[in-house]
Amino acid sequence: MLKPLSQLWVIAILLLFTHPAEAARTDVVYMHNGDRVTGEIKSLFRGRLEFKTDHMGTLLIDWEDIKQVISDTGQSVELTGGQRFYGPLEKPTDPNMVAVKTESGVVGLAVRDVSAMYPVKTTFWQRLEVSFRLGFNWDKSSEVGKYNVGTSAVYRDPEFVSRIGFSSEFTTQSGRDTNSRASLNASHLRFLQNKQFRTYFGNLDHNENLGLKLRSLVGAGYGWIPIRSRHTWFSAMIGLAANREIPVQGNEQNNIEGVLGASFEYFKYAVPKKSFTSDLIIYPSLNEGGRVRAEFKTNFDIELYRDLFWGMEFYTSYDSDPITQGAETTDYGINSSVAYKF
Protein backbone atom coordinates (compact mmCIF):
# COMPACT_ATOMS: atom_id res chain seq x y z
CA MET A 1 0.00 0.00 0.00
CA LEU A 2 2.72 2.47 0.95
CA LYS A 3 4.84 1.95 -2.14
CA PRO A 4 2.32 3.09 -4.82
CA LEU A 5 1.12 5.95 -2.59
CA SER A 6 4.71 7.12 -2.07
CA GLN A 7 5.26 7.10 -5.82
CA LEU A 8 2.15 9.24 -6.32
CA TRP A 9 3.46 11.82 -3.84
CA VAL A 10 6.69 12.05 -5.84
CA ILE A 11 4.67 12.67 -9.02
CA ALA A 12 2.52 15.26 -7.24
CA ILE A 13 5.57 17.16 -5.97
CA LEU A 14 7.06 17.24 -9.46
CA LEU A 15 3.76 18.59 -10.82
CA LEU A 16 3.61 21.29 -8.16
CA PHE A 17 7.08 22.66 -8.74
CA THR A 18 7.49 22.28 -12.49
CA HIS A 19 6.76 25.47 -14.44
CA PRO A 20 5.06 25.08 -17.83
CA ALA A 21 6.18 27.04 -20.85
CA GLU A 22 4.16 30.13 -21.74
CA ALA A 23 2.26 30.34 -25.03
CA ALA A 24 1.94 33.40 -27.24
CA ARG A 25 -1.00 35.60 -26.26
CA THR A 26 -2.62 36.58 -29.57
CA ASP A 27 -6.32 35.88 -28.93
CA VAL A 28 -8.69 38.86 -28.86
CA VAL A 29 -11.94 39.35 -26.90
CA TYR A 30 -14.35 42.17 -27.83
CA MET A 31 -16.78 43.19 -25.09
CA HIS A 32 -20.31 44.57 -25.46
CA ASN A 33 -19.17 47.71 -23.59
CA GLY A 34 -16.57 48.45 -26.29
CA ASP A 35 -13.47 47.13 -24.47
CA ARG A 36 -10.94 45.03 -26.35
CA VAL A 37 -8.57 42.62 -24.56
CA THR A 38 -5.63 40.70 -26.03
CA GLY A 39 -4.37 37.53 -24.36
CA GLU A 40 -4.69 33.77 -24.39
CA ILE A 41 -7.86 31.69 -24.13
CA LYS A 42 -7.46 29.12 -21.36
CA SER A 43 -11.00 27.77 -21.31
CA LEU A 44 -14.70 28.57 -21.42
CA PHE A 45 -16.30 26.57 -18.66
CA ARG A 46 -19.62 27.00 -16.86
CA GLY A 47 -20.41 30.42 -18.21
CA ARG A 48 -17.02 32.10 -17.69
CA LEU A 49 -14.15 32.60 -20.12
CA GLU A 50 -10.75 32.22 -18.47
CA PHE A 51 -8.49 34.62 -20.36
CA LYS A 52 -4.79 35.11 -19.51
CA THR A 53 -3.17 38.49 -20.20
CA ASP A 54 0.36 39.87 -19.78
CA HIS A 55 -0.48 42.91 -17.66
CA MET A 56 -3.77 42.12 -15.90
CA GLY A 57 -3.17 38.50 -15.00
CA THR A 58 -5.89 35.93 -15.61
CA LEU A 59 -9.36 37.39 -16.19
CA LEU A 60 -12.66 35.58 -15.68
CA ILE A 61 -15.17 37.11 -18.08
CA ASP A 62 -18.89 36.36 -18.15
CA TRP A 63 -19.74 34.78 -21.49
CA GLU A 64 -22.83 37.01 -21.74
CA ASP A 65 -20.59 40.12 -21.63
CA ILE A 66 -18.56 39.04 -24.68
CA LYS A 67 -19.46 40.28 -28.14
CA GLN A 68 -16.83 38.45 -30.21
CA VAL A 69 -13.89 36.09 -29.72
CA ILE A 70 -11.10 35.74 -32.28
CA SER A 71 -8.28 33.20 -32.01
CA ASP A 72 -5.52 31.98 -34.33
CA THR A 73 -5.15 28.95 -32.07
CA GLY A 74 -7.26 25.89 -32.80
CA GLN A 75 -10.15 25.68 -30.34
CA SER A 76 -12.47 22.88 -29.31
CA VAL A 77 -15.96 24.41 -29.16
CA GLU A 78 -18.67 22.33 -27.54
CA LEU A 79 -22.41 22.99 -27.76
CA THR A 80 -25.05 22.28 -25.13
CA GLY A 81 -26.28 19.41 -27.33
CA GLY A 82 -22.88 17.69 -27.14
CA GLN A 83 -21.61 18.48 -30.66
CA ARG A 84 -17.99 19.60 -31.04
CA PHE A 85 -16.25 21.74 -33.63
CA TYR A 86 -12.49 22.25 -33.98
CA GLY A 87 -10.54 25.10 -35.50
CA PRO A 88 -9.44 28.76 -35.15
CA LEU A 89 -12.07 31.41 -34.40
CA GLU A 90 -12.62 34.00 -37.12
CA LYS A 91 -14.44 37.33 -36.93
CA PRO A 92 -18.16 36.50 -37.29
CA THR A 93 -20.50 38.44 -39.55
CA ASP A 94 -23.21 38.19 -36.87
CA PRO A 95 -22.32 39.37 -33.32
CA ASN A 96 -24.53 36.61 -31.91
CA MET A 97 -22.44 33.90 -33.55
CA VAL A 98 -19.07 32.21 -33.03
CA ALA A 99 -17.28 31.49 -36.34
CA VAL A 100 -15.18 28.31 -36.25
CA LYS A 101 -12.88 27.64 -39.21
CA THR A 102 -13.12 23.86 -39.52
CA GLU A 103 -11.53 21.61 -42.15
CA SER A 104 -14.87 21.66 -44.00
CA GLY A 105 -15.18 25.45 -43.92
CA VAL A 106 -16.36 28.17 -41.55
CA VAL A 107 -19.23 27.13 -39.28
CA GLY A 108 -21.37 29.71 -37.48
CA LEU A 109 -22.51 28.70 -34.00
CA ALA A 110 -25.04 30.57 -31.88
CA VAL A 111 -23.37 32.12 -28.82
CA ARG A 112 -26.18 30.94 -26.53
CA ASP A 113 -25.54 27.31 -27.60
CA VAL A 114 -21.82 27.30 -26.72
CA SER A 115 -21.25 25.53 -23.38
CA ALA A 116 -17.47 24.94 -23.34
CA MET A 117 -14.30 25.85 -25.22
CA TYR A 118 -10.57 25.35 -24.81
CA PRO A 119 -7.44 25.25 -27.01
CA VAL A 120 -6.67 21.96 -28.76
CA LYS A 121 -3.15 22.89 -29.91
CA THR A 122 -1.72 23.52 -26.48
CA THR A 123 1.14 21.97 -24.55
CA PHE A 124 0.78 19.16 -22.04
CA TRP A 125 1.08 21.61 -19.14
CA GLN A 126 -1.61 23.94 -20.48
CA ARG A 127 -4.09 21.05 -20.53
CA LEU A 128 -3.22 19.98 -17.01
CA GLU A 129 -4.94 21.22 -13.84
CA VAL A 130 -3.38 20.34 -10.48
CA SER A 131 -4.60 20.92 -6.93
CA PHE A 132 -3.21 20.23 -3.46
CA ARG A 133 -5.34 20.05 -0.31
CA LEU A 134 -4.47 20.07 3.41
CA GLY A 135 -6.76 19.98 6.45
CA PHE A 136 -6.51 19.63 10.23
CA ASN A 137 -9.06 19.36 13.04
CA TRP A 138 -8.38 18.95 16.77
CA ASP A 139 -10.65 18.74 19.81
CA LYS A 140 -8.92 19.66 23.09
CA SER A 141 -11.50 18.06 25.41
CA SER A 142 -11.29 14.63 23.75
CA GLU A 143 -7.72 15.04 22.45
CA VAL A 144 -8.80 13.83 19.04
CA GLY A 145 -6.75 15.01 16.07
CA LYS A 146 -7.82 14.54 12.47
CA TYR A 147 -5.50 15.23 9.54
CA ASN A 148 -6.36 15.01 5.85
CA VAL A 149 -4.21 15.57 2.79
CA GLY A 150 -4.86 15.15 -0.90
CA THR A 151 -3.69 15.95 -4.38
CA SER A 152 -5.32 15.60 -7.79
CA ALA A 153 -4.56 16.19 -11.45
CA VAL A 154 -6.94 16.52 -14.41
CA TYR A 155 -5.82 16.35 -18.05
CA ARG A 156 -8.37 17.63 -20.59
CA ASP A 157 -8.36 16.81 -24.30
CA PRO A 158 -11.08 17.47 -26.89
CA GLU A 159 -11.81 13.74 -26.98
CA PHE A 160 -11.27 12.66 -23.38
CA VAL A 161 -10.66 13.61 -19.74
CA SER A 162 -8.14 11.77 -17.55
CA ARG A 163 -7.98 12.14 -13.76
CA ILE A 164 -5.79 10.89 -10.94
CA GLY A 165 -6.27 11.67 -7.27
CA PHE A 166 -4.96 10.71 -3.87
CA SER A 167 -6.48 11.38 -0.44
CA SER A 168 -5.49 10.24 3.02
CA GLU A 169 -6.89 10.76 6.49
CA PHE A 170 -5.41 10.00 9.91
CA THR A 171 -7.28 10.14 13.23
CA THR A 172 -5.34 10.18 16.48
CA GLN A 173 -6.56 10.04 20.08
CA SER A 174 -4.67 9.83 23.34
CA GLY A 175 -4.48 6.23 24.56
CA ARG A 176 -5.69 4.72 21.26
CA ASP A 177 -4.06 3.47 18.07
CA THR A 178 -3.97 5.79 15.07
CA ASN A 179 -6.79 5.07 12.61
CA SER A 180 -6.35 5.70 8.89
CA ARG A 181 -8.08 5.62 5.53
CA ALA A 182 -6.58 6.34 2.11
CA SER A 183 -7.57 6.19 -1.53
CA LEU A 184 -5.69 6.36 -4.83
CA ASN A 185 -7.92 6.52 -7.90
CA ALA A 186 -7.53 7.06 -11.63
CA SER A 187 -10.05 7.29 -14.46
CA HIS A 188 -10.15 7.88 -18.20
CA LEU A 189 -13.39 9.12 -19.78
CA ARG A 190 -13.69 9.20 -23.58
CA PHE A 191 -16.53 11.22 -25.12
CA LEU A 192 -18.80 9.56 -27.68
CA GLN A 193 -21.65 10.84 -29.83
CA ASN A 194 -25.02 11.92 -28.42
CA LYS A 195 -23.71 12.87 -24.95
CA GLN A 196 -22.51 9.34 -24.26
CA PHE A 197 -19.13 8.25 -22.95
CA ARG A 198 -16.94 5.23 -22.27
CA THR A 199 -14.88 5.10 -19.08
CA TYR A 200 -12.08 3.03 -17.55
CA PHE A 201 -11.13 3.31 -13.89
CA GLY A 202 -8.95 1.86 -11.14
CA ASN A 203 -8.76 2.30 -7.35
CA LEU A 204 -6.53 1.42 -4.42
CA ASP A 205 -8.37 1.75 -1.10
CA HIS A 206 -7.40 1.34 2.54
CA ASN A 207 -9.93 1.70 5.38
CA GLU A 208 -9.22 0.31 8.83
CA ASN A 209 -12.73 1.11 10.11
CA LEU A 210 -14.18 -1.30 7.54
CA GLY A 211 -11.49 -3.92 8.24
CA LEU A 212 -9.85 -3.34 4.85
CA LYS A 213 -6.07 -3.38 4.56
CA LEU A 214 -6.08 -2.96 0.78
CA ARG A 215 -8.58 -3.23 -2.06
CA SER A 216 -7.30 -3.02 -5.65
CA LEU A 217 -10.02 -2.55 -8.27
CA VAL A 218 -10.18 -2.15 -12.05
CA GLY A 219 -13.28 -1.66 -14.14
CA ALA A 220 -14.95 -0.22 -17.22
CA GLY A 221 -18.30 1.36 -17.89
CA TYR A 222 -20.60 3.11 -20.31
CA GLY A 223 -22.55 6.25 -19.52
CA TRP A 224 -24.63 9.22 -20.52
CA ILE A 225 -24.44 12.95 -19.75
CA PRO A 226 -28.05 14.20 -20.00
CA ILE A 227 -27.16 17.60 -18.46
CA ARG A 228 -24.00 19.43 -19.46
CA SER A 229 -24.54 23.18 -19.35
CA ARG A 230 -22.41 26.21 -18.43
CA HIS A 231 -23.01 25.70 -14.72
CA THR A 232 -24.26 22.14 -14.26
CA TRP A 233 -23.04 18.63 -15.08
CA PHE A 234 -24.96 15.42 -14.42
CA SER A 235 -23.89 11.99 -15.60
CA ALA A 236 -24.90 8.38 -14.99
CA MET A 237 -23.04 5.18 -15.82
CA ILE A 238 -23.21 1.39 -15.59
CA GLY A 239 -20.26 -0.96 -15.67
CA LEU A 240 -18.38 -3.99 -14.42
CA ALA A 241 -15.41 -4.23 -12.03
CA ALA A 242 -13.06 -6.82 -10.55
CA ASN A 243 -11.27 -6.38 -7.24
CA ARG A 244 -8.94 -8.14 -4.85
CA GLU A 245 -9.37 -7.49 -1.12
CA ILE A 246 -6.81 -7.97 1.64
CA PRO A 247 -8.46 -7.80 5.08
CA VAL A 248 -6.94 -6.57 8.32
CA GLN A 249 -7.66 -10.08 9.61
CA GLY A 250 -8.59 -13.11 7.51
CA ASN A 251 -8.03 -14.44 4.02
CA GLU A 252 -7.69 -12.52 0.76
CA GLN A 253 -10.65 -12.55 -1.59
CA ASN A 254 -11.39 -11.89 -5.29
CA ASN A 255 -14.69 -10.35 -6.35
CA ILE A 256 -16.68 -9.46 -9.46
CA GLU A 257 -19.06 -6.52 -9.05
CA GLY A 258 -21.54 -4.51 -11.03
CA VAL A 259 -21.07 -0.75 -11.01
CA LEU A 260 -23.85 1.86 -10.90
CA GLY A 261 -22.77 5.49 -10.67
CA ALA A 262 -24.11 9.03 -10.76
CA SER A 263 -22.29 12.36 -10.57
CA PHE A 264 -23.58 15.91 -10.15
CA GLU A 265 -21.59 19.13 -10.27
CA TYR A 266 -22.58 22.78 -9.98
CA PHE A 267 -20.08 25.58 -10.44
CA LYS A 268 -20.50 29.35 -10.17
CA TYR A 269 -17.81 31.79 -11.21
CA ALA A 270 -19.38 34.68 -9.34
CA VAL A 271 -17.05 36.41 -6.88
CA PRO A 272 -16.03 34.41 -4.95
CA LYS A 273 -15.82 31.28 -7.09
CA LYS A 274 -17.61 28.29 -5.62
CA SER A 275 -18.48 24.74 -6.59
CA PHE A 276 -20.56 21.84 -5.34
CA THR A 277 -19.96 18.23 -6.41
CA SER A 278 -21.62 15.00 -5.40
CA ASP A 279 -20.76 11.42 -6.45
CA LEU A 280 -22.47 8.12 -5.69
CA ILE A 281 -21.17 4.68 -6.75
CA ILE A 282 -22.90 1.40 -5.87
CA TYR A 283 -21.14 -1.98 -6.25
CA PRO A 284 -23.53 -4.98 -6.07
CA SER A 285 -21.50 -8.19 -5.79
CA LEU A 286 -22.00 -10.73 -8.57
CA ASN A 287 -20.20 -13.63 -6.89
CA GLU A 288 -21.17 -13.10 -3.24
CA GLY A 289 -24.94 -13.08 -2.91
CA GLY A 290 -26.44 -10.18 -0.99
CA ARG A 291 -23.25 -8.14 -0.58
CA VAL A 292 -23.45 -4.50 -1.65
CA ARG A 293 -20.85 -1.76 -1.32
CA ALA A 294 -21.42 1.96 -1.81
CA GLU A 295 -19.29 5.12 -1.85
CA PHE A 296 -20.80 8.58 -1.51
CA LYS A 297 -18.90 11.87 -1.42
CA THR A 298 -19.97 15.48 -1.63
CA ASN A 299 -17.73 18.58 -1.69
CA PHE A 300 -18.25 22.30 -1.39
CA ASP A 301 -15.39 24.69 -2.30
CA ILE A 302 -15.29 28.48 -2.08
CA GLU A 303 -12.42 30.69 -3.20
CA LEU A 304 -10.71 32.70 -0.47
CA TYR A 305 -8.13 34.50 -2.60
CA ARG A 306 -6.73 33.91 -6.11
CA ASP A 307 -6.93 30.12 -6.50
CA LEU A 308 -6.76 29.51 -2.75
CA PHE A 309 -9.92 27.67 -1.65
CA TRP A 310 -11.57 26.55 1.56
CA GLY A 311 -13.52 23.32 1.26
CA MET A 312 -15.89 21.09 3.19
CA GLU A 313 -16.27 17.39 2.37
CA PHE A 314 -18.75 14.78 3.58
CA TYR A 315 -18.07 11.12 2.80
CA THR A 316 -19.73 7.77 3.49
CA SER A 317 -18.42 4.27 2.78
CA TYR A 318 -20.74 1.28 3.20
CA ASP A 319 -20.13 -2.47 3.01
CA SER A 320 -23.02 -4.79 3.89
CA ASP A 321 -20.61 -7.70 4.52
CA PRO A 322 -17.08 -6.49 5.45
CA ILE A 323 -14.26 -8.89 4.62
CA THR A 324 -12.93 -8.69 8.19
CA GLN A 325 -15.31 -10.34 10.63
CA GLY A 326 -16.69 -7.91 13.21
CA ALA A 327 -15.64 -4.77 11.29
CA GLU A 328 -17.96 -1.78 10.96
CA THR A 329 -20.33 -1.76 7.98
CA THR A 330 -20.35 2.05 7.64
CA ASP A 331 -17.65 4.69 7.81
CA TYR A 332 -18.48 8.37 7.44
CA GLY A 333 -17.04 11.74 8.29
CA ILE A 334 -16.66 15.44 7.56
CA ASN A 335 -13.40 17.12 6.56
CA SER A 336 -12.53 20.78 6.17
CA SER A 337 -9.38 21.88 4.36
CA VAL A 338 -7.66 24.57 2.33
CA ALA A 339 -6.62 23.91 -1.25
CA TYR A 340 -4.55 25.59 -3.92
CA LYS A 341 -5.47 25.02 -7.56
CA PHE A 342 -3.42 25.83 -10.64
N, C-alpha and C positions, 0 to 999 in steps of 0.2 A: 504493500500500500504506500509506504513512504517513498519508495524509489520513483514511481511515475509522478507523484505529487511534487517531489523535489525537482524533477526535470521541468515540470510546468512552471515552477517559480523562477527557474533560470531563464526560460523563454519570456516570461512576463517582465522580468527585470530588463532583459535586452530590448523588449518592445518599449518600455518606459523611457529608456535613456538613449535610444537611437533616434537621430533627427532626420526626417525625410527631406528629400530635395524639393526645393520650391519650383513651381511651374510658372510660366509666363502669365501675367495678368492682362489679358486682352479682351475679355468679355465686357459687354456694355449693357447696363440696365437703364431704361428710360422710365421715369416715374410720371404718374398722372399730374403731379404738382409742378412739372417742368424740370425737375432735377435730373441730372445725368451722372451716373457713377460707373467708373471703369475698374475692373478687378477680375476675379476668378470665381466662376460658379463652383461651389462645393456640392450643393444638393438643394433640391426642392423637396421638402418632406413635411407633411401634415400642415400645409397652408403657409409655410414660411420658406423663403429662399435664403439659404446661407451663402453669403457673398463675401469673399476675402479681398481686402484692399491693402495697398501699401501704406497709406497714411492714417486710415481710420480703423484699422484692425478688421475683424470679421463682423459683418453686419447681418442682422436677421430682419428681412424685409417681408412684410405681409404681401402675399401673392396678389391680393385685391388692389394693392397700391401701385402695382407695376403695370405700365402701359405696354412696353415692348422689352424683349430680351434678345440680344444678338450675341452669337458665339461662334468663333472659328473652330473651336474644339468640338469634336463629336460628342453629342449628348444622347442619353437614353431617356426618352420622354414616354411616360406611362399615363394612360387614361384611366378614368374611374371604372371603365368597363373591362380593364385588364389588358387592352391592346398596347403594344410598344412600337415606337418608331425610333430609328437611330440616324444620327447625322448632325451636322452643324446647324445653327439657327440663323436664318436669314431675316432681313427686315421685312415684316409682313405688310401686305397692302391694306389689311383690315386691322385696326388696333385691338380688336377683340379676338385675334387669332395668333397662334404661334406657328411660324413657318419652319418646318424641318426639311432640310435638303437630304433626302434619302437617295439610295442608289437608283430608285425608280423615278426620281424627280422630286420636286418640292411638294410637300403635303401640308395643307393648312389645318390646324387643330384648334378647336374652340378653347379659349383660355379657361372657361369654367369647367371643362372636361379634364384638364390636366391635373393629375393627383400627385405625381412624383417625377423628379428629373435629377440626373447626375451625370458627370462626364464618364464616357466609356473609354477614352484614350488617355487614361491617367496612370500614374505609377502605382506600384503595389502599396506604398505608404499612404497615398491619397485615398485609396479605397478602404483603408483599414481604420477602424475606430476602437480605441483601447480605453478601458477604465480600471481604476483601482479603488477598493473600498476597505475602510477600517472602522470598527466599532468597539465600544467598551461600555459595560454596565457593571455597577458594583453597589451592593446593599450592605451598609455598615452593620445594621442590627443582626442580619443573618450571616454576614461575612461571605456572601455569595458573589463571585466575580464571573462575568460572562464576556468573552472576547470573540469577535468575529472578524474575519478577513476574507477578501475575495478579489479576484481579478477576472476580466473578461476581454475578449477580442471578437470583433465582427468584421468580416470581409465581404463587401458588397460588389457584385458584378451584375451586368444587365440580365444575365440568365440564371443567376443563383445567388444565395446568401449562405455563407459558412460562419459558424460560431464555435467558440471554445470558451469554457468558463470553469473557474475553480472557486469553491467556497469552503470555509472551515470554521468550526465553532468549538470553543472549549469552555466548560463550566467548572469552576473550582469552588470548593467550600471547605472551611476549616474542619479537620477531622474526617474528611471523606476523600475517596479517590477522585481524580480528575475525570470528567466525563466529556466525550468528544463525538462529533459528527463531521463528516467531510464528504464533498462530492466533486468529481471531475467529470465534465460532460462535453460532448462535441456533437455537432449536427451539420448536415449539409442539405439545404433545401433548393431544389431546382424547379423553376417556374415552367408550367405547361400552358397550353391554350385554355381559354374559357375559365380563368381564375383557378385552375387546378394546379397541383404541385406534387412532386415526388420527393420523399425525404429519407435520409439515412442517418442513424444516430447511434451513439455509444455512451455508456456511463460507467464510472467507477464510484461506488458508494460505500461509506463506512458509517455505521450508526450503532453505538453501544447500547442505547436505550432499547432498541429493537432486537438486540442480541446479534447484530450483524457485524462481523469483522471486515468482510469485503464482499461486495457483489459486483461482478463484471457483466455488462449487458451490451449486446449489439442487436440492432433491429432495423427495419425498413417499413415505410408506410406510404399511403397515398391520401391526399387531402384536397380540400376546397377552401377558398377564401371568399365567402359571399359578401363580406364587407371590407373594403380597402379604400378608404377615403383620405382626405387631407389630415384628419384628426383621429380616425378610428380604424382599427384593424381587428377583424375577427376571423379565426380559421378553425377548422375541425379536421381531424384525420383519423384513419383506422390503419392498423398495421399488425406486424408480427415480430416478436422478439425472443431471443434465447439468452439465458443468463446462467452463471455459475455462482453459487453462494457458499461462502465460508463462514460458519457461525462462530460466535465467541466460545461456545461449548457444543460439541457434537460433531457429526459427520458432514462433509461437503455434499452439495446437492446440485444437480443440473435441472433446469426448468425451461419449458416452452410456454410463452404467454401471448395472449392477444393484447393489443394496444388500442385504447380509445382515448383521444386527446382533444382538448379545446383550448384556445388561447384568445385572450382579449387584451387590447392595448388602446389607451387613450392618451394623447399627447397634446399639450397646449403650449404654444410658443409665446404666450403673453408674458409680460414682465411681472414676476419672475417665471422662468420656464418651469414646467411641471409635467409629470407623467404618471400614469397609473397602469400597471400591467397585472394580469391574473392568468395563471396557467393551471390546468387540471389534467392529469394523466391517470388513467385506470388500467391496471394490468390483471385481467382475469386469467388464472392459471389454466392451461390446457392439458396438463398431465398430473395435476394434483387437485382432485375434485373439491370444489367449495372454497378454495383459497383465492383471495382477491387482495391485491395491493393497490394503493392509490397515493399519489403525490399532488399536493395542492400548494401553490405559492402565490402570494400577491404582494406587490411592491408599490410604494408611493415615493416619488423623488421630487424635490423642489430645489431650484437653483438658489444658492446663497450669494455667490459672486463669481462671475466669469468662469464657468465650467466647474465650479466647486459646488457640490450638491449635498443636501442632507436627505437621508432616506429612512423609511420605515418599512420593515418586511414582516409579514406573517406567514408561517409555514406550517404544514401538517403532513406527516407521513403515517400511513396506516398499513398494517399487515394483519389480515384476519387469522393467519396461522404462522407466527414467527418461527424461523428455523431453529432458534435456540429455545429449548423448553423453559417455560416460566418467564420469558421476556415480555415486555410491554407490547401491546398491539398498536398503540398510538403514541406518536411523539409530535409535539407541537411547541411553538414558541414565537416570540416577537423580538426582532432585532432592530436597533437603530444604529446608524453609521453615517460617516461622511465619505464622499466619493469625489474623485477627480476624473473627468472625462476629456479625452482629446483624440 
